Amino acid sequence: MIRKHNFSAGPAAIPREVLERAQAEMLDWNKMGLSIMEMSHRSKEFIAVAQKSEADLRLLLSIPNNYKVLFLQGGATSQFGMIPLNLARADQVTAYIETGMWSTKAIVEGRRYSQLEVVASAAEKGYRSVPTQSELNLGDDVAYLHYASNETVGGLSFDYVPQIGDVPVVADMSSDILSKEIDVSSFGMIYAGAQKNIGPAGLTVVIIRDDLLDRAQAMTPKMYNYKVHAAAGSMSNTPPTFAWYLSGLVFEWLLERGGIAAIEQINRRKAQKLYQEIDATGFYKNQIVSNNRSMMNVPFNIHDASLESVFLEQAAKADLLNLKGHKAVGGMRASIYNAVAEESVDVLVDFMQNFERQHG
Ligand SMILES: *Cc1c(COP(=O)(O)O)cnc(C)c1O
């Protein structure tokens, strides 16, 4: 069996050790004679799995006690609507920072349920850097400030947490949660679809401060109401049990490796190796300013764009998979989430050097 090098943006790589453990436990979980997928979410066994998973996530991110952790469905995209419905009155202003494709999708949806204002945009700088704190203009009665900490398509990443007074900050961390240390207490809410840096698709993690649970608009559907899910331990209906279990295995995997501080060091090294190669000669390019370059999603082009399809074809032959850039931007993109081994980045860098030698 060959496990190839997988640079998929999402659903993305899952640690080999986690897959092996899930495989070993698949037919007979915990000597119960059935798989984890086949038992009630209300059984004491599954509840123990769910609670351990939450406890480990709390440990990894040092989540304070006044925050709830919710294990939901519907992807980060559902959150784009749930956030204004839960956190703002229909007549209240909500503030959004626009930095690329995902924050824009959040803006389009957020506008349907709140008086949304885009308070800063990376457009003026060609999406090469994020707006600075001083560029954010917020009025008084703002329900929350929303931003995407890492733009998965553009590879544009915040190197600070935008903070304006005590306005709750809501962050879409779908593609960089668990990649580096954060201070959860600077956020009102953090959310992430699991399929990038957590586990399988189908699970969406929400971390939300207690005092924000009481604001939902009356029209909010029950299954879109954070308070309902918080009260029910995310078991208001059947949760995505397998994705929850597997994400729990990923949390254990991270803890065994020294937690977020340790994985952050590895992530920094991986990203540095790749950007160094991109910057080396001008054959490859990435135009984002160094402070805002994503550690997780590294888009790049070849100076001669006609070589890009050749690059992708040869990369696939060399077992380097899913390097094609998002269809909206083209070029290449290497997503190097926690589960992508440093060795895979080394193999990619070698390949890039060889390719340049042949075609440079
Ligand atoms: C992938 C992604 C989303 C959308 O996630 P879904 O789970 O597919 O809805 C939203 N925001 C960011 C930053 C993403 O990377």
PDBQT file of the ligand as one rigid body, heavy atoms in Angstrom, charges set to zero:
ROOT
HETATM    1  C1  LIG A 401     -13.757  25.573   3.593  1.00  0.00    +0.000 C 
HETATM    2  C2  LIG A 401     -14.064  26.852   4.245  1.00  0.00    +0.000 A 
HETATM    3  C3  LIG A 401     -15.386  27.254   4.504  1.00  0.00    +0.000 A 
HETATM    4  C4  LIG A 401     -16.577  26.439   4.079  1.00  0.00    +0.000 C 
HETATM    5  O1  LIG A 401     -16.642  25.247   4.763  1.00  0.00    +0.000 OA
HETATM    6  P1  LIG A 401     -17.826  24.204   4.546  1.00  0.00    +0.000 P 
HETATM    7  O2  LIG A 401     -17.628  23.301   5.707  1.00  0.00    +0.000 OA
HETATM    8  O3  LIG A 401     -17.602  23.556   3.221  1.00  0.00    +0.000 OA
HETATM    9  O4  LIG A 401     -19.122  24.925   4.595  1.00  0.00    +0.000 OA
HETATM   10  C5  LIG A 401     -15.586  28.452   5.144  1.00  0.00    +0.000 A 
HETATM   11  N1  LIG A 401     -14.558  29.230   5.528  1.00  0.00    +0.000 NA
HETATM   12  C6  LIG A 401     -13.281  28.879   5.293  1.00  0.00    +0.000 A 
HETATM   13  C7  LIG A 401     -12.172  29.780   5.747  1.00  0.00    +0.000 C 
HETATM   14  C8  LIG A 401     -12.990  27.677   4.654  1.00  0.00    +0.000 A 
HETATM   15  O5  LIG A 401     -11.726  27.327   4.427  1.00  0.00    +0.000 OA
ENDROOT
TORSDOF 0
